[in-house]
């Protein structure tokens, strides 16, 4: 039985399409722009690149589409190429794309928290640490290695200090060129006007910059509170975490607003779509190649059987993701090319989210299709590398600790699908606009259902950053499989861009 082609015919059945949301303004929480499509020519990020869009097997999964009448996307004035990362990172390992744009609200106590554009900037934020960084993040201004969230933006120490000095001095710079210098680690020293402009475009807030007098008073206040005054913001290594001017810590914390009827309907539709797709997947369980039990576990036949078992589970997961995406409001509003581009790039990340959802902390195993349970050793026996297996289980443990419910998982997956920075996406503006309602819904849902956990929303969004790193590890795994002469089924080869 040809496993992949059997499922294609199954997915050609008519699909109910949920209504699409109205066109929204470009989201502040969109992924950082990679619109040039370069994505580091020195990398071997296999699944990020694809060249045969018109002939993709995913075309068979998607319903017939009307001619796209959307206007071409309008790029932002800073449409930066994806080449702004540290050279050694580009040369040593595949692009992690860990560039989810997290907006940080500064709090009065010097700690930073994170929020989306949907949250009101006047809300009082509770004390808490900034989201944990992975160590691979790059400066949003120049592409150097980021040291943290400074003045509301993920940036390096150099751009942090430059912005602070410029604001305090009220500096006025003049560009010797056209005023549109491409900002990188070299040009940042050559053109101060364009560097300051890029700082502001990236989201740095002047109101987060403290004067020397404000810093002095803050140190005194911390000493009086017994918290210590070491490492003040005037130094070179601390992240400035101070309140924007509109934020008044003395204001009472407002009650969380209820979900709008549109948000409630959206969440119900997403959860129902996931449940429907899961039921279809359960029906495919008997079609999967059995896991070898009685034969010699080290025999060639047993190894091939285990590998086939895992790849067929992956195909079921891919088909489930495609089924779900077709029912996500707004997805079918995109052009066929953008649908395929988003599916190719997001599939492995959604698979990892679903894997984490099925992780059992007590047994340290992952269960697929109700009855298939696997340990780390099982993953290894199926041909996967330890370098890929360990991050999967670590990510799964971290996700399970968040204790997300069905609605939160569904919204997070929808946000992941509508990532405008994916390679080969054409209508960036439309993808960002379609993503925004899901970000707003997730933010509202968390504030309503977890009113005491003010860092849950940024923690969830930071998981999207972790997924970008994991996807790069996955590309290395795919490359290793090629070196082992292990053949992937056609659908997986196309999605992960494995060209024989």
TORBAVO-64112 format. One record per residue (C-alpha): residue number from 1; residue in three letters; x, y, z. Coordinates in nm, 2 decimals, padded with zeros to 4 digits. Example, Ala and Ser with C-alpha at 12.3 -4.5 7.8 and 13.67 -1.06 7.14 Angstrom:
// residues 2
<bavex 1 ALA <01.23 -00.45 00.78>> <bavex 2 SER <01.37 -00.11 00.71>> 
END
This chain:
// residues 500
<bavex 1 UNK <00.00 00.00 00.00>> <bavex 2 UNK <00.13 00.34 -00.09>> <bavex 3 UNK <00.08 00.51 00.24>> <bavex 4 UNK <00.12 00.88 00.13>> <bavex 5 UNK <-00.09 00.85 -00.18>> <bavex 6 UNK <-00.37 00.68 00.01>> <bavex 7 UNK <-00.40 00.98 00.24>> <bavex 8 UNK <-00.40 01.23 -00.05>> <bavex 9 UNK <-00.72 01.07 -00.19>> <bavex 10 UNK <-00.87 01.09 00.16>> <bavex 11 UNK <-00.79 01.46 00.19>> <bavex 12 UNK <-00.96 01.54 -00.14>> <bavex 13 UNK <-01.29 01.51 00.03>> <bavex 14 UNK <-01.49 01.83 00.06>> <bavex 15 UNK <-01.38 02.04 00.36>> <bavex 16 UNK <-01.60 02.28 00.55>> <bavex 17 UNK <-01.44 02.63 00.55>> <bavex 18 UNK <-01.48 02.85 00.85>> <bavex 19 UNK <-01.54 03.22 00.77>> <bavex 20 UNK <-01.23 03.43 00.75>> <bavex 21 UNK <-01.17 03.73 00.97>> <bavex 22 UNK <-01.16 04.08 00.83>> <bavex 23 UNK <-00.84 04.23 00.70>> <bavex 24 UNK <-00.65 04.37 01.00>> <bavex 25 UNK <-00.37 04.61 01.04>> <bavex 26 UNK <-00.02 04.48 01.03>> <bavex 27 UNK <00.07 04.30 01.35>> <bavex 28 UNK <00.34 04.43 01.58>> <bavex 29 UNK <00.39 04.07 01.68>> <bavex 30 UNK <00.48 03.95 01.33>> <bavex 31 UNK <00.80 03.77 01.28>> <bavex 32 UNK <01.10 03.97 01.19>> <bavex 33 UNK <01.14 04.03 00.82>> <bavex 34 UNK <01.33 03.79 00.61>> <bavex 35 UNK <01.18 03.91 00.29>> <bavex 36 UNK <01.49 03.88 00.07>> <bavex 37 UNK <01.46 03.50 00.08>> <bavex 38 UNK <01.84 03.47 00.12>> <bavex 39 UNK <01.83 03.30 00.46>> <bavex 40 UNK <02.21 03.25 00.47>> <bavex 41 UNK <02.35 03.11 00.15>> <bavex 42 UNK <02.61 02.92 00.35>> <bavex 43 UNK <02.36 02.72 00.55>> <bavex 44 UNK <02.24 02.37 00.49>> <bavex 45 UNK <01.89 02.43 00.64>> <bavex 46 UNK <01.73 02.17 00.41>> <bavex 47 UNK <01.37 02.20 00.50>> <bavex 48 UNK <01.37 02.58 00.48>> <bavex 49 UNK <01.44 02.59 00.11>> <bavex 50 UNK <01.21 02.46 -00.16>> <bavex 51 UNK <01.21 02.51 -00.54>> <bavex 52 UNK <00.93 02.31 -00.69>> <bavex 53 UNK <00.62 02.49 -00.56>> <bavex 54 UNK <00.40 02.44 -00.87>> <bavex 55 UNK <00.45 02.06 -00.84>> <bavex 56 UNK <00.44 02.02 -00.46>> <bavex 57 UNK <00.24 01.72 -00.33>> <bavex 58 UNK <00.07 01.97 -00.10>> <bavex 59 UNK <-00.12 02.09 -00.40>> <bavex 60 UNK <-00.32 01.76 -00.37>> <bavex 61 UNK <-00.41 01.84 -00.01>> <bavex 62 UNK <-00.55 02.19 -00.08>> <bavex 63 UNK <-00.89 02.27 -00.23>> <bavex 64 UNK <-00.93 02.45 -00.56>> <bavex 65 UNK <-00.86 02.81 -00.52>> <bavex 66 UNK <-01.01 03.12 -00.68>> <bavex 67 UNK <-00.78 03.37 -00.85>> <bavex 68 UNK <-00.60 03.57 -00.58>> <bavex 69 UNK <-00.71 03.93 -00.59>> <bavex 70 UNK <-00.50 04.05 -00.31>> <bavex 71 UNK <-00.27 04.34 -00.39>> <bavex 72 UNK <00.11 04.28 -00.38>> <bavex 73 UNK <00.25 04.32 -00.03>> <bavex 74 UNK <00.40 04.65 00.07>> <bavex 75 UNK <00.73 04.60 00.24>> <bavex 76 UNK <00.82 04.81 00.54>> <bavex 77 UNK <01.07 05.07 00.50>> <bavex 78 UNK <01.33 04.87 00.68>> <bavex 79 UNK <01.27 04.54 00.49>> <bavex 80 UNK <01.60 04.39 00.60>> <bavex 81 UNK <01.76 04.09 00.43>> <bavex 82 UNK <01.81 03.78 00.64>> <bavex 83 UNK <02.19 03.82 00.63>> <bavex 84 UNK <02.21 04.02 00.95>> <bavex 85 UNK <02.34 03.76 01.19>> <bavex 86 UNK <02.68 03.69 01.33>> <bavex 87 UNK <02.92 03.55 01.08>> <bavex 88 UNK <03.03 03.25 01.29>> <bavex 89 UNK <02.67 03.15 01.35>> <bavex 90 UNK <02.61 03.15 00.97>> <bavex 91 UNK <02.91 02.93 00.91>> <bavex 92 UNK <02.88 02.69 01.20>> <bavex 93 UNK <02.52 02.58 01.21>> <bavex 94 UNK <02.19 02.62 01.02>> <bavex 95 UNK <01.98 02.93 01.07>> <bavex 96 UNK <01.77 02.90 01.38>> <bavex 97 UNK <01.54 03.19 01.28>> <bavex 98 UNK <01.49 03.26 01.65>> <bavex 99 UNK <01.35 03.60 01.57>> <bavex 100 UNK <01.00 03.62 01.70>> <bavex 101 UNK <00.95 03.98 01.79>> <bavex 102 UNK <00.87 04.01 02.16>> <bavex 103 UNK <00.77 04.35 02.29>> <bavex 104 UNK <00.88 04.42 02.64>> <bavex 105 UNK <00.70 04.64 02.88>> <bavex 106 UNK <00.93 04.80 03.14>> <bavex 107 UNK <00.82 04.79 03.50>> <bavex 108 UNK <00.90 05.02 03.79>> <bavex 109 UNK <01.10 04.76 03.98>> <bavex 110 UNK <01.36 04.72 03.70>> <bavex 111 UNK <01.22 04.39 03.58>> <bavex 112 UNK <01.08 04.34 03.23>> <bavex 113 UNK <00.77 04.15 03.12>> <bavex 114 UNK <00.64 04.08 02.77>> <bavex 115 UNK <00.31 04.16 02.60>> <bavex 116 UNK <00.16 04.18 02.26>> <bavex 117 UNK <00.03 04.47 02.06>> <bavex 118 UNK <-00.31 04.37 02.17>> <bavex 119 UNK <-00.24 04.45 02.53>> <bavex 120 UNK <-00.30 04.81 02.65>> <bavex 121 UNK <00.03 04.98 02.74>> <bavex 122 UNK <-00.13 05.15 03.04>> <bavex 123 UNK <-00.19 04.82 03.22>> <bavex 124 UNK <00.01 04.77 03.54>> <bavex 125 UNK <00.26 04.49 03.50>> <bavex 126 UNK <00.35 04.26 03.78>> <bavex 127 UNK <00.71 04.21 03.88>> <bavex 128 UNK <00.89 03.92 03.72>> <bavex 129 UNK <01.20 03.82 03.52>> <bavex 130 UNK <01.24 03.87 03.15>> <bavex 131 UNK <01.18 03.57 02.92>> <bavex 132 UNK <01.47 03.33 02.92>> <bavex 133 UNK <01.70 03.38 02.62>> <bavex 134 UNK <01.84 03.09 02.42>> <bavex 135 UNK <02.18 03.25 02.35>> <bavex 136 UNK <02.13 03.25 01.97>> <bavex 137 UNK <01.93 03.57 01.94>> <bavex 138 UNK <02.06 03.86 01.72>> <bavex 139 UNK <02.03 04.23 01.76>> <bavex 140 UNK <01.72 04.37 01.59>> <bavex 141 UNK <01.92 04.68 01.48>> <bavex 142 UNK <02.26 04.56 01.35>> <bavex 143 UNK <02.25 04.18 01.36>> <bavex 144 UNK <02.52 04.14 01.62>> <bavex 145 UNK <02.47 03.90 01.91>> <bavex 146 UNK <02.19 04.03 02.14>> <bavex 147 UNK <02.25 04.06 02.51>> <bavex 148 UNK <01.89 04.11 02.61>> <bavex 149 UNK <01.58 04.32 02.59>> <bavex 150 UNK <01.70 04.69 02.60>> <bavex 151 UNK <01.45 04.97 02.58>> <bavex 152 UNK <01.18 04.73 02.47>> <bavex 153 UNK <01.39 04.56 02.19>> <bavex 154 UNK <01.61 04.26 02.17>> <bavex 155 UNK <01.95 04.42 02.10>> <bavex 156 UNK <02.32 04.42 02.15>> <bavex 157 UNK <02.52 04.62 02.41>> <bavex 158 UNK <02.65 04.85 02.14>> <bavex 159 UNK <02.31 04.96 02.01>> <bavex 160 UNK <02.17 04.98 02.36>> <bavex 161 UNK <02.44 05.23 02.46>> <bavex 162 UNK <02.42 05.42 02.13>> <bavex 163 UNK <02.04 05.47 02.17>> <bavex 164 UNK <02.08 05.58 02.53>> <bavex 165 UNK <02.35 05.83 02.45>> <bavex 166 UNK <02.15 05.97 02.16>> <bavex 167 UNK <01.84 06.02 02.36>> <bavex 168 UNK <02.01 06.17 02.66>> <bavex 169 UNK <02.21 06.42 02.44>> <bavex 170 UNK <01.92 06.48 02.21>> <bavex 171 UNK <02.16 06.41 01.93>> <bavex 172 UNK <02.09 06.51 01.57>> <bavex 173 UNK <02.28 06.31 01.31>> <bavex 174 UNK <02.31 06.35 00.93>> <bavex 175 UNK <02.34 06.07 00.68>> <bavex 176 UNK <02.60 06.12 00.42>> <bavex 177 UNK <02.41 05.90 00.18>> <bavex 178 UNK <02.04 05.88 00.09>> <bavex 179 UNK <01.92 05.82 00.44>> <bavex 180 UNK <01.85 05.46 00.38>> <bavex 181 UNK <02.17 05.29 00.47>> <bavex 182 UNK <02.16 04.91 00.52>> <bavex 183 UNK <02.23 04.87 00.88>> <bavex 184 UNK <02.48 04.59 00.99>> <bavex 185 UNK <02.77 04.55 01.22>> <bavex 186 UNK <02.99 04.75 00.98>> <bavex 187 UNK <02.76 05.03 00.88>> <bavex 188 UNK <02.64 05.10 01.24>> <bavex 189 UNK <02.97 05.28 01.29>> <bavex 190 UNK <02.95 05.47 00.97>> <bavex 191 UNK <02.60 05.62 00.97>> <bavex 192 UNK <02.46 05.73 01.30>> <bavex 193 UNK <02.14 05.88 01.16>> <bavex 194 UNK <02.03 05.55 00.99>> <bavex 195 UNK <02.14 05.36 01.30>> <bavex 196 UNK <01.92 05.57 01.53>> <bavex 197 UNK <01.63 05.55 01.27>> <bavex 198 UNK <01.67 05.17 01.28>> <bavex 199 UNK <01.66 05.17 01.66>> <bavex 200 UNK <01.33 05.35 01.65>> <bavex 201 UNK <01.19 05.13 01.37>> <bavex 202 UNK <01.28 04.82 01.57>> <bavex 203 UNK <01.08 04.96 01.86>> <bavex 204 UNK <01.32 05.12 02.11>> <bavex 205 UNK <01.13 05.35 02.34>> <bavex 206 UNK <01.28 05.69 02.44>> <bavex 207 UNK <01.06 05.69 02.75>> <bavex 208 UNK <01.24 05.39 02.88>> <bavex 209 UNK <01.57 05.58 02.89>> <bavex 210 UNK <01.64 05.72 03.24>> <bavex 211 UNK <01.84 06.03 03.31>> <bavex 212 UNK <02.14 06.02 03.54>> <bavex 213 UNK <01.93 06.18 03.81>> <bavex 214 UNK <01.65 05.92 03.77>> <bavex 215 UNK <01.91 05.64 03.79>> <bavex 216 UNK <02.06 05.79 04.10>> <bavex 217 UNK <01.72 05.81 04.27>> <bavex 218 UNK <01.63 05.46 04.17>> <bavex 219 UNK <01.95 05.33 04.32>> <bavex 220 UNK <01.88 05.51 04.65>> <bavex 221 UNK <01.52 05.37 04.65>> <bavex 222 UNK <01.65 05.01 04.60>> <bavex 223 UNK <01.90 05.06 04.88>> <bavex 224 UNK <01.62 05.17 05.11>> <bavex 225 UNK <01.41 04.87 05.01>> <bavex 226 UNK <01.70 04.64 05.09>> <bavex 227 UNK <01.73 04.51 04.74>> <bavex 228 UNK <02.08 04.64 04.68>> <bavex 229 UNK <02.21 04.89 04.43>> <bavex 230 UNK <02.47 04.70 04.24>> <bavex 231 UNK <02.48 04.71 03.86>> <bavex 232 UNK <02.28 05.03 03.80>> <bavex 233 UNK <02.14 05.10 03.46>> <bavex 234 UNK <02.42 05.36 03.40>> <bavex 235 UNK <02.67 05.07 03.37>> <bavex 236 UNK <02.75 04.87 03.06>> <bavex 237 UNK <02.59 04.53 03.13>> <bavex 238 UNK <02.25 04.58 03.27>> <bavex 239 UNK <01.92 04.58 03.08>> <bavex 240 UNK <01.72 04.90 03.14>> <bavex 241 UNK <01.38 04.79 03.26>> <bavex 242 UNK <01.18 05.10 03.36>> <bavex 243 UNK <00.82 05.19 03.31>> <bavex 244 UNK <00.70 05.38 03.00>> <bavex 245 UNK <00.56 05.72 03.10>> <bavex 246 UNK <00.19 05.62 03.07>> <bavex 247 UNK <00.24 05.33 03.31>> <bavex 248 UNK <00.15 05.44 03.66>> <bavex 249 UNK <00.23 05.16 03.91>> <bavex 250 UNK <-00.01 05.32 04.16>> <bavex 251 UNK <-00.31 05.24 03.94>> <bavex 252 UNK <-00.51 04.93 04.05>> <bavex 253 UNK <-00.49 04.62 03.83>> <bavex 254 UNK <-00.79 04.62 03.61>> <bavex 255 UNK <-01.02 04.32 03.59>> <bavex 256 UNK <-00.94 04.11 03.27>> <bavex 257 UNK <-01.19 04.19 02.99>> <bavex 258 UNK <-01.40 03.90 02.87>> <bavex 259 UNK <-01.34 03.75 02.53>> <bavex 260 UNK <-01.53 03.92 02.24>> <bavex 261 UNK <-01.80 03.71 02.06>> <bavex 262 UNK <-01.56 03.69 01.76>> <bavex 263 UNK <-01.28 03.56 01.98>> <bavex 264 UNK <-01.50 03.30 02.14>> <bavex 265 UNK <-01.62 03.18 01.81>> <bavex 266 UNK <-01.27 03.16 01.67>> <bavex 267 UNK <-01.15 02.95 01.96>> <bavex 268 UNK <-01.44 02.72 01.94>> <bavex 269 UNK <-01.38 02.67 01.57>> <bavex 270 UNK <-01.01 02.60 01.62>> <bavex 271 UNK <-01.06 02.35 01.90>> <bavex 272 UNK <-01.34 02.17 01.70>> <bavex 273 UNK <-01.11 02.16 01.39>> <bavex 274 UNK <-00.83 02.00 01.59>> <bavex 275 UNK <-01.06 01.74 01.74>> <bavex 276 UNK <-01.20 01.65 01.40>> <bavex 277 UNK <-00.85 01.61 01.25>> <bavex 278 UNK <-00.74 01.40 01.55>> <bavex 279 UNK <-01.04 01.16 01.49>> <bavex 280 UNK <-00.93 01.12 01.13>> <bavex 281 UNK <-00.58 01.04 01.24>> <bavex 282 UNK <-00.70 00.77 01.48>> <bavex 283 UNK <-00.87 00.60 01.19>> <bavex 284 UNK <-00.53 00.56 01.02>> <bavex 285 UNK <-00.37 00.37 01.30>> <bavex 286 UNK <-00.43 00.02 01.15>> <bavex 287 UNK <-00.25 00.13 00.83>> <bavex 288 UNK <00.08 00.20 01.00>> <bavex 289 UNK <00.37 -00.05 00.96>> <bavex 290 UNK <00.38 -00.25 01.28>> <bavex 291 UNK <00.67 -00.19 01.52>> <bavex 292 UNK <00.89 -00.50 01.52>> <bavex 293 UNK <00.85 -00.70 01.84>> <bavex 294 UNK <00.97 -01.06 01.81>> <bavex 295 UNK <01.25 -01.03 01.55>> <bavex 296 UNK <01.61 -00.95 01.61>> <bavex 297 UNK <01.61 -00.58 01.71>> <bavex 298 UNK <01.94 -00.52 01.54>> <bavex 299 UNK <01.86 -00.69 01.21>> <bavex 300 UNK <01.84 -00.48 00.89>> <bavex 301 UNK <01.48 -00.57 00.85>> <bavex 302 UNK <01.39 -00.46 01.20>> <bavex 303 UNK <01.57 -00.13 01.15>> <bavex 304 UNK <01.39 -00.06 00.82>> <bavex 305 UNK <01.06 -00.15 00.98>> <bavex 306 UNK <01.11 00.09 01.27>> <bavex 307 UNK <01.21 00.37 01.03>> <bavex 308 UNK <00.90 00.30 00.81>> <bavex 309 UNK <00.69 00.31 01.12>> <bavex 310 UNK <00.81 00.65 01.23>> <bavex 311 UNK <00.79 00.80 00.88>> <bavex 312 UNK <00.43 00.68 00.84>> <bavex 313 UNK <00.34 00.84 01.17>> <bavex 314 UNK <00.50 01.16 01.04>> <bavex 315 UNK <00.29 01.15 00.73>> <bavex 316 UNK <-00.02 01.11 00.93>> <bavex 317 UNK <00.08 01.41 01.14>> <bavex 318 UNK <00.15 01.62 00.83>> <bavex 319 UNK <-00.18 01.53 00.68>> <bavex 320 UNK <-00.35 01.62 01.01>> <bavex 321 UNK <-00.18 01.96 01.01>> <bavex 322 UNK <-00.28 02.03 00.65>> <bavex 323 UNK <-00.64 01.93 00.74>> <bavex 324 UNK <-00.63 02.17 01.03>> <bavex 325 UNK <-00.48 02.45 00.84>> <bavex 326 UNK <-00.75 02.44 00.58>> <bavex 327 UNK <-01.00 02.50 00.86>> <bavex 328 UNK <-00.81 02.79 01.02>> <bavex 329 UNK <-01.00 03.11 00.95>> <bavex 330 UNK <-00.81 03.31 00.69>> <bavex 331 UNK <-00.58 03.04 00.56>> <bavex 332 UNK <-00.77 02.98 00.24>> <bavex 333 UNK <-00.77 03.36 00.18>> <bavex 334 UNK <-00.41 03.33 00.09>> <bavex 335 UNK <-00.27 03.25 -00.25>> <bavex 336 UNK <-00.19 02.88 -00.33>> <bavex 337 UNK <00.18 02.96 -00.33>> <bavex 338 UNK <00.17 03.13 00.02>> <bavex 339 UNK <-00.04 02.84 00.16>> <bavex 340 UNK <00.23 02.59 00.05>> <bavex 341 UNK <00.51 02.81 00.17>> <bavex 342 UNK <00.35 02.85 00.52>> <bavex 343 UNK <00.28 02.48 00.54>> <bavex 344 UNK <00.62 02.37 00.44>> <bavex 345 UNK <00.79 02.59 00.69>> <bavex 346 UNK <00.55 02.54 00.98>> <bavex 347 UNK <00.48 02.17 00.96>> <bavex 348 UNK <00.78 02.05 01.16>> <bavex 349 UNK <00.73 02.31 01.43>> <bavex 350 UNK <00.36 02.21 01.47>> <bavex 351 UNK <00.46 01.85 01.48>> <bavex 352 UNK <00.69 01.93 01.77>> <bavex 353 UNK <00.41 02.12 01.95>> <bavex 354 UNK <00.18 01.82 01.91>> <bavex 355 UNK <00.46 01.59 02.03>> <bavex 356 UNK <00.50 01.80 02.34>> <bavex 357 UNK <00.12 01.78 02.39>> <bavex 358 UNK <00.15 01.40 02.40>> <bavex 359 UNK <00.44 01.39 02.64>> <bavex 360 UNK <00.39 01.20 02.97>> <bavex 361 UNK <00.61 01.34 03.24>> <bavex 362 UNK <00.59 01.04 03.47>> <bavex 363 UNK <00.69 00.78 03.21>> <bavex 364 UNK <00.90 01.02 03.00>> <bavex 365 UNK <00.74 00.88 02.69>> <bavex 366 UNK <00.55 01.03 02.40>> <bavex 367 UNK <00.22 00.87 02.28>> <bavex 368 UNK <00.09 00.89 01.93>> <bavex 369 UNK <-00.25 00.78 01.80>> <bavex 370 UNK <-00.35 00.68 02.16>> <bavex 371 UNK <-00.17 00.34 02.16>> <bavex 372 UNK <00.18 00.40 02.02>> <bavex 373 UNK <00.41 00.50 02.31>> <bavex 374 UNK <00.78 00.57 02.26>> <bavex 375 UNK <01.07 00.64 02.49>> <bavex 376 UNK <01.40 00.81 02.39>> <bavex 377 UNK <01.55 00.47 02.31>> <bavex 378 UNK <01.26 00.39 02.07>> <bavex 379 UNK <01.33 00.72 01.88>> <bavex 380 UNK <01.70 00.62 01.87>> <bavex 381 UNK <01.63 00.27 01.74>> <bavex 382 UNK <01.41 00.42 01.47>> <bavex 383 UNK <01.72 00.59 01.33>> <bavex 384 UNK <01.71 00.94 01.49>> <bavex 385 UNK <02.01 01.10 01.64>> <bavex 386 UNK <02.06 01.18 02.00>> <bavex 387 UNK <02.13 01.54 01.91>> <bavex 388 UNK <01.77 01.56 01.78>> <bavex 389 UNK <01.60 01.34 02.03>> <bavex 390 UNK <01.72 01.51 02.35>> <bavex 391 UNK <01.60 01.86 02.24>> <bavex 392 UNK <01.26 01.71 02.15>> <bavex 393 UNK <01.21 01.57 02.50>> <bavex 394 UNK <01.35 01.88 02.67>> <bavex 395 UNK <01.11 02.10 02.48>> <bavex 396 UNK <00.82 01.86 02.55>> <bavex 397 UNK <00.90 01.87 02.92>> <bavex 398 UNK <00.91 02.25 02.92>> <bavex 399 UNK <00.58 02.27 02.73>> <bavex 400 UNK <00.41 02.03 02.96>> <bavex 401 UNK <00.51 02.25 03.26>> <bavex 402 UNK <00.30 02.53 03.11>> <bavex 403 UNK <-00.01 02.31 03.13>> <bavex 404 UNK <-00.17 02.45 02.82>> <bavex 405 UNK <-00.53 02.36 02.74>> <bavex 406 UNK <-00.68 02.28 02.40>> <bavex 407 UNK <-00.76 02.64 02.32>> <bavex 408 UNK <-00.41 02.76 02.40>> <bavex 409 UNK <-00.25 02.49 02.19>> <bavex 410 UNK <-00.48 02.56 01.90>> <bavex 411 UNK <-00.42 02.94 01.91>> <bavex 412 UNK <-00.04 02.89 01.94>> <bavex 413 UNK <-00.05 02.66 01.63>> <bavex 414 UNK <-00.25 02.92 01.44>> <bavex 415 UNK <00.00 03.19 01.53>> <bavex 416 UNK <00.28 02.96 01.41>> <bavex 417 UNK <00.11 02.90 01.08>> <bavex 418 UNK <00.07 03.27 01.00>> <bavex 419 UNK <00.44 03.36 01.02>> <bavex 420 UNK <00.51 03.61 00.76>> <bavex 421 UNK <00.89 03.57 00.77>> <bavex 422 UNK <00.87 03.22 00.61>> <bavex 423 UNK <01.08 03.17 00.29>> <bavex 424 UNK <00.89 03.22 -00.04>> <bavex 425 UNK <00.59 03.40 00.13>> <bavex 426 UNK <00.47 03.66 -00.11>> <bavex 427 UNK <00.20 03.86 00.06>> <bavex 428 UNK <00.37 03.94 00.39>> <bavex 429 UNK <00.11 04.21 00.48>> <bavex 430 UNK <-00.18 03.97 00.45>> <bavex 431 UNK <-00.01 03.69 00.65>> <bavex 432 UNK <00.07 03.94 00.93>> <bavex 433 UNK <-00.28 04.07 00.93>> <bavex 434 UNK <-00.43 03.72 00.95>> <bavex 435 UNK <-00.20 03.64 01.24>> <bavex 436 UNK <-00.29 03.94 01.45>> <bavex 437 UNK <-00.64 03.82 01.56>> <bavex 438 UNK <-00.50 03.50 01.70>> <bavex 439 UNK <-00.23 03.68 01.90>> <bavex 440 UNK <-00.50 03.91 02.04>> <bavex 441 UNK <-00.72 03.61 02.12>> <bavex 442 UNK <-00.44 03.42 02.29>> <bavex 443 UNK <-00.35 03.73 02.50>> <bavex 444 UNK <-00.71 03.79 02.60>> <bavex 445 UNK <-00.77 03.42 02.68>> <bavex 446 UNK <-00.46 03.40 02.90>> <bavex 447 UNK <-00.55 03.72 03.09>> <bavex 448 UNK <-00.90 03.58 03.15>> <bavex 449 UNK <-00.81 03.22 03.25>> <bavex 450 UNK <-00.47 03.29 03.42>> <bavex 451 UNK <-00.52 03.63 03.58>> <bavex 452 UNK <-00.24 03.57 03.83>> <bavex 453 UNK <00.02 03.45 03.58>> <bavex 454 UNK <00.13 03.77 03.40>> <bavex 455 UNK <00.43 03.60 03.23>> <bavex 456 UNK <00.24 03.31 03.07>> <bavex 457 UNK <00.18 03.50 02.75>> <bavex 458 UNK <00.54 03.59 02.69>> <bavex 459 UNK <00.65 03.24 02.79>> <bavex 460 UNK <00.42 03.09 02.53>> <bavex 461 UNK <00.55 03.32 02.26>> <bavex 462 UNK <00.91 03.25 02.35>> <bavex 463 UNK <00.83 02.88 02.27>> <bavex 464 UNK <00.79 02.99 01.91>> <bavex 465 UNK <01.15 03.10 01.93>> <bavex 466 UNK <01.25 02.76 02.07>> <bavex 467 UNK <01.07 02.60 01.78>> <bavex 468 UNK <01.28 02.79 01.53>> <bavex 469 UNK <01.60 02.65 01.70>> <bavex 470 UNK <01.45 02.30 01.70>> <bavex 471 UNK <01.36 02.32 01.33>> <bavex 472 UNK <01.73 02.38 01.25>> <bavex 473 UNK <01.83 02.08 01.46>> <bavex 474 UNK <01.57 01.89 01.26>> <bavex 475 UNK <01.73 02.00 00.93>> <bavex 476 UNK <02.06 01.85 01.05>> <bavex 477 UNK <01.87 01.53 01.13>> <bavex 478 UNK <01.73 01.52 00.78>> <bavex 479 UNK <02.07 01.57 00.63>> <bavex 480 UNK <02.21 01.29 00.85>> <bavex 481 UNK <01.94 01.06 00.72>> <bavex 482 UNK <02.05 01.13 00.36>> <bavex 483 UNK <02.40 01.04 00.45>> <bavex 484 UNK <02.27 00.71 00.59>> <bavex 485 UNK <02.09 00.64 00.26>> <bavex 486 UNK <01.75 00.63 00.43>> <bavex 487 UNK <01.48 00.72 00.19>> <bavex 488 UNK <01.20 00.94 00.30>> <bavex 489 UNK <00.85 00.91 00.15>> <bavex 490 UNK <00.78 01.16 -00.13>> <bavex 491 UNK <00.55 01.38 00.08>> <bavex 492 UNK <00.81 01.42 00.36>> <bavex 493 UNK <01.09 01.47 00.10>> <bavex 494 UNK <00.90 01.75 -00.06>> <bavex 495 UNK <00.81 01.93 00.26>> <bavex 496 UNK <01.16 01.90 00.40>> <bavex 497 UNK <01.31 01.97 00.06>> <bavex 498 UNK <01.51 01.65 00.03>> <bavex 499 UNK <01.63 01.63 -00.33>> <bavex 500 UNK <01.77 01.29 -00.42>> 
END
